[in-house]
Amino acid sequence: MALDLLQVSPPGPSYICLGGFTVLVRSDSFRMHVLVAALADYERSLSGGFSLVSLLIKEKLYVNEVVLGTVFGIIIGPFVTNIFAPRSWGSLSNTITLEVMRIVLAIGLFAAGVELPRAYMKKHAKSLLVMVVPTMAFGWVVVAAVIHTLFPKLDYISALCIAACLTPTDPVTCAAITHGKFAKKHVPEDIRHILLAEAAANDGLAYPFLSISIYLTTETSVRTAIGKWFLVGWLYQVILGTVLGASLGFLFSKLMVISHSKRFIDRESYIAQYLTLSIFTMGVASTIGADDLLAAFAAGCAISWDGHFHKHTEDVAFFSIIDYVLNCCCFIYIGAWLPFSAYDSPEYGITPRKLVLLVIAIMALRRIPFLLAVYKLVPEIKCWQEALFSGHFGKQLFYVFMASLSQVSESCVAVFVSALALTRLPTPENPPADQAQYLAATIQPIVSFVVLGSIIVHGLSIPFFNVSRIARSRTTSLSKASTDHTLVADPIC
């Protein structure tokens, strides 16, 4: 069976060289401080007007730069001013999109692993087993059924391929759910941690859900497709990616402890590992064809397993500056990348009405029913209200965690997986000659509209919730004529 797993392309070795060199070479303290200052200046110049009102927008209105970056991208994109048009770059457009999303996701997933408490994945393995695979599988088949119903020209296998892009996807744009004021007031710590871990694992596990759909679409034999899926999708990509990432993280954690004890590295060198180790791990995994996203998350978990790495990096703003710059650019890119002209394509059966119905169905059916049914098996979720909250915001919590630490959203995953799928599908003709070409022509319009809809829905959920909470609190205070002006948050349950 020819698997063609070794995918040596210019980006992969480049990531290895860039990340590996920076990891192994000691950072100079003075240069690191200069770099931090320069990045801070660049952040201010990049974000412009947003930085001038960032405290008001992020901490008072709970709207983060994901929403604003996407809106700005739409404005400068081909839909409005046509200043920045990623889709006009010809054959390189999909490759550039793929690598931009890959870098941003790898850094964010590595950070998620580092931010989890010590040995968290081991202590909460049972809960994560319930939260990750069954929830994803349920959402996958349900979303595929909805897609097949709304777009009957797509057979169910093709619908499964599109659903694989959307299964780990809930683009989140509501700020401060896990690290800001909203989190401290309203979200229990157990819920934040379990959903952060679930979301990070879900991103990497999109690979096998996509691969079985691609194999069933492109292979002539179902037996061959399933065989490749098990061998490549699970054993090679998922298992090897996880082991590789964990091994690299564990190895570098021990090397850093030894180097620190012998005074070979300083505190600034620890900070640099946030960026460089994630890129190095991603480069190694993507070069050999393993699951690079899952490898980055596993590396983050392993390097902070004993708490030593986290101890030296927890109070430093360097990573947040790096990630803020990356993700502002990322969501501006996504806003400009959205193919608005493709949202009304009757020749493919795509209409705005159907796309809106799809977004509504996904919001209602993908996670909420299953989590309401199984939440009693997850000790961290204590009542049906927390299960409902987890079903709506679930994986968004990961990306809102990155809204205060890193602004990655699962819209990045959807864009990444859909771009990855196009590399494995034939170039569509007009009209498409077969189902594989039809899938290639429709996957990104459908996925990108769900990304846009989810950004709007989830990005505005917290601001609306906050407004209604404040109004309710004021009404209660007036009716009771209370002299205590402190707002005490009600528990979810």
Summary of the structure (lengths in Angstrom):
residues: 493
radius of gyration: 22.2
end to end distance: 53.1
largest distance: 76.2
contacts: 1808
relative contact order: 0.18
helix: 75%
strand: 1%
